[in-house]
Amino acid sequence: MKILAIDTGYSNLGYTIYDINQKQLILVETFTTSKDKNFEQKLVSIFGFFRNLIVEHKPNILVYENPIMSNATGAKIQNAIGLLLYLAAFNKMKVVSYSATEIKKVVTGSGKADKQQIMDNVASRFYISYNFTSDHASDSAAVCLTYLIKNNLLVS
């Protein structure tokens, strides 16, 4: 079984692929849409990228950070999440979401943790010495770690 964990966005999306059976991180990266594309073109890029990622890695579970935003940016992120939910449904994936505060509490013990605390705790819990390519990448690994801990797949 594999997890696809995503730090949601529409310009930069962190993503992690984790193999539950092998207890191994496969990917921790960031997908960035072109600054030259309009919003609709960014959605097409997001859809194509994650469709191909799902075909290649065949994850069984989609876990994502569900931001609490009611402004225009939040609406755009929700559109991107809608695409991801469609891909998950089409590929018969289980779907789970967590708030940013819940992720921070599970990963660091504090709902007010900063980015560095998250990065340090994620690297420590996965027993890796890792220089994350971006905050988005480390946040996606934190989303994955939250799922593993909450489902007793990794001792907290």
ABEGO torsion letter per residue (X at the ends): XBBBBBBBEAABBBBBBBBAAAGBBABBBBBBBBAABBAAAAAAAAAAAAAAAAAAAGBABBBBBBBBBABAAAAAAAAAAAAAAAAAAAAGBBBBBBBAAAAAAAAAGBAABBAAAAAAAAAAAAGBBBBBABAAAAAAAAAAAAAAAAAGABBX
